[in-house]
Amino acid sequence: MFLEQSDIEAILLTVKLAGLVTVILLVAGTPIAWWLSRSRSRLKGVIGAVVALPLVLPPSVLGFYLLLAMGPNGPLGYLTGKLGLGALPFTFWGLVLASVFYSLPFMVQPLQNAFEAIGERPMEVAATLGASTLDAFFTVALPLARPGFITASILTFAHTVGEFGVVLMIGGNIPGSTRVASVQIYDHVEALEYGEAHRMAAVMLIFSFLVLLWLYARRPDAMKTGQR
Amino acid sequence: MKLSMNVNKSFGAFSLSTDFTVSGDCVGIFGASGSGKSTLVSMLAGFLKPDSGSIHLDGECLYSSEKRINVKPELRRISMVFQQHNLFPHLSVMENLLYGFKRCRKEHRTIDFDTLTDVLKLQGLLGRGVANLSGGEKQRVALGRAILANPRLLLMDEPLSALDDSLRFQIIPYLKSVSEQFAIPYIFISHSLIEMRMMTDTVLAFENGRMIEQSSSEQLARNRMGKSPAGYINLLHLGVPAESAGHFVYPWGRASLHISAGSDRAEPMAELSSKEIILFKQHPEAISARNLLKCTVRSLFSSGRKIGIELDCAGNPLVAEVVEEAVKELGVFPGVTVYAAMKASAFRIL
């Protein structure tokens, strides 16, 4: 076979992780992006900077702080302990949570740009036609921002697929639970299994290239603006 | 419709402060760019919150800083037609038209979809997307969409300024007939005096965030004649022309006018500046101008340094302007007969 069973398992786990993170961020990132695109609050700069932090922070720094937060003495760890959910570090759900934070700007920023590009006027028009803010959001803003949603979802999915540092810090290397494709490649290299590493790396390379090719083919500046 | 606005709003160096009450179904808000028209309309529609004051429409309080009332835009039942059509590009013509209709409470639905689309000649467009409609078609769809929301007031914020002249004058009859036919009062916002006179009865004129005049659109045009470089613009409703010796002869009431340009419209209109009319006390012996009409002076009015002379030309009204000395020299007063000369090239066909 081209790929070993453990490789396929790692790829499936990666797809599951990236899919879940994308769905969670679509739900959680949309209101943040909307708020950032419309708010005139003084907090806008602070929130925008917090959202963008994963873009500049070394993954190990983010992973370290998330590990502390999820640990038994951290606020998240305390909360999950109280809720009877157990500890999150080195579990799949810990990995999901960490990936949500790590991929947050890849969802929020294209959406924010898409919402800003729509402007106020379509929402005002909808209001004069009797639509409430929520109604206008779902019937006007969301359809008009659709290209931004596609771009944001693809970038988030692809970025989650490619993450390594945070995964290693939070998830470790547990087969079937936290060993994703990037960690599997690392394992192959560590074990001097260069053939296996090559094959996995080729799959990742082709996947990433195809995603970007598709994005750029849709519109050359889609990566920058997240608009139609 | 009765609207009372007593509002104040400041942004940086600009401030708007106004207090007026206006009644009527065809009201205009007139002013140059930066006069505060759009700010006023945004506050009336509910997009912009005044710093202080109150807004009442037909007795209902839409905003009051004192009583802390600020009715949401979607609950005001004020539809709007904008300068740009602002159609929703992801919806078809039909879906755009029905957007407001579906959200209108059943007891307010008095406008029949088929009748409206018939009046606006939209029947053939219903299944189409909005992207490839012409500018005039888009504005008609936007108008239909606003009317179908069954508003109690329609705001038209410079709806013609994005259109070229020929389209502009094609759309005006739609704007008028739709709101009249469906009994929807409107406020028409524009910086064009011609549009004001064609669309409105009462006009509020704004300058630098203050209302400076409230009068009829005709009176506003007369008051501005003296300081406007274009003078007073006469709007002439003409008949179908016949070509004759290199120009066109248009029926104009009981008279006829020789005009350089032709028109293929069924009911052509022309504009003629009051500055382009030369008055003679007696019939001149010979004259190069192709139009010489015998008129009776109806009235005189002053505007700045100019005197406007309202004439009756074979039953048609016409306003000419002269300086005060000319009035004395001509001996003009109501009832006097004068001759008005106009070049064929002085008219502009609309």
Interface residues (C-beta under 8 A of the other chain):
Chain A: E120 R121 P122 E124 V125 A126 A127 T128 L129 G130 A131 S132 D135 T139 V140 P143 L144 R146
Chain B: A45 G46 F47 K72 P73 E74 R77 I78 S79 M80 F82 Q84 N86 F88 P89 H90 Y99 G100 R103 C104 R145 A146 A149 P151 L155
